[in-house]
Amino acid sequence: MINEERYPLNGTFELTGRCNLSCKMCLVRIGQQQICESGMRERTAGEWIDMAEQVRDAGTFSLLLTGGEVMLRPDFCEIYEAISKMGFILTVYTNATMVTDEIMGMFKKHPPHKIGVTMYGASNETYAEMCGCADGYDRFVDGVRKLSTLPSLLETRTTIIKDNLKDLSAMKEFTRREFGEDKTLTVSRFVADKIRGGVAHPKSCRLSPEENVELIHNKIAALSHEVQKGAITLTKITEKFQVQHGVRQAEGRYIFEQCGAGINSYAISWDGKMFACELLDRGYTEPFDIGFDKAWEYLPEQYPLTKNIQACSECEVAGLCEVCPATRLAETGDWFGVPEYSCGEARETYQLLEKMEIV
């Protein structure tokens, strides 16, 4: 049960599952052939524009347009321009390799509030290896420099896997050099298994739990140094890395109560399904068929209620685990499964904190 009122404040429109890149770790990328074989279809520009009007009228004020690669759609400008006039706080996610003069002209007239550009490496060689695009880095640099001339907030993001780990320092340096010393690269280590018919193989290229924890070592070391200088207290670290033995899940609650998915946010996939979270491939309503209001109303009914997970309630490092219901489902196929990958990372994090005498 949900013990609070629900308002669809934050929405995600996944305009397409197709992409011009073939990134190894992509959870959702799907090709035209797979779309045809599935019997599904991408929603038309008119359908997305009508849906935007519906979600606006229902109270959505923040809207993310994402993919796949949104700029791959020949009608992206038509969709974006219409939606940009509806008053949303609008964000666009892109890999920045398809930024045309037409798109830039439209963005200059109707700039989004924020643009999130994903950077996959610091050389054409890395882009070729990771994304199957031999000139991907050059195209990214050209595109992101164009986008940086807009008044929009620009966030440079990356997902680290085995193929681009060697480029991490260079990507951080690129961000500082291009956009200012105060700008940072947003780094994600999260790579779950593919969802909704995705054709990539994320598990084959993601970092091991040990490699993931190595990435956060410097951050922990910096915090530890601040403790030694007296700049912060040890409590600040233990607040960030919550080391507690066992996490008992309250039973009979709405499964996404902690993150707010389906309470104040939703995501509509390229084929017209509405999920509480964009990382799901199970539990959806169909807003293009029954209208947004009814789809939003019925959404919580598509998900199970919480129950205690015995293994987690007995785990000594459960407080360090970053697992969520969507991760459990993607990794194990079970809403209440125990993903060994996440467990391994929690154990490695604890050992690191122990070695640094933080716990």
Number of C-alpha atoms within 10 A of each C-alpha: 13 14 8 8 7 14 15 21 17 21 24 22 23 26 28 24 25 23 22 19 19 21 20 21 25 23 24 25 25 20 16 13 8 14 16 10 9 10 7 12 14 18 16 14 19 13 14 23 17 16 20 23 16 16 20 20 13 15 12 22 17 18 25 22 21 21 25 26 23 26 25 19 17 10 13 14 19 14 21 22 17 17 22 20 9 15 12 18 15 21 20 21 21 24 27 25 24 18 20 13 10 10 16 18 12 16 19 15 11 17 20 21 17 18 24 21 21 21 26 27 27 23 17 20 16 22 25 18 16 23 21 17 18 16 15 27 22 14 17 25 17 15 20 24 14 15 22 15 11 19 13 19 14 21 18 21 21 20 20 25 25 13 18 19 17 14 16 19 11 13 23 19 18 17 20 15 12 13 16 11 10 8 16 17 19 15 16 12 17 15 18 22 21 22 20 16 16 18 18 19 16 19 18 12 15 22 20 15 19 15 17 19 21 14 16 13 16 11 11 18 13 11 18 22 13 14 16 12 10 10 11 14 14 16 12 12 17 14 9 10 18 15 19 13 15 16 19 16 14 13 12 13 15 22 24 21 16 9 12 15 20 25 23 16 23 24 24 24 27 23 18 24 19 28 28 27 22 20 20 20 19 19 16 24 25 20 18 18 11 10 14 21 14 13 19 25 14 13 19 23 13 13 17 16 18 19 16 14 16 14 14 20 15 13 17 17 23 23 17 21 21 12 15 16 17 22 24 19 22 22 21 14 14 14 21 19 17 20 18 13 14 21 20 16 21 24 20 20 24 24 15 19 20 11 10 13 9 15 14
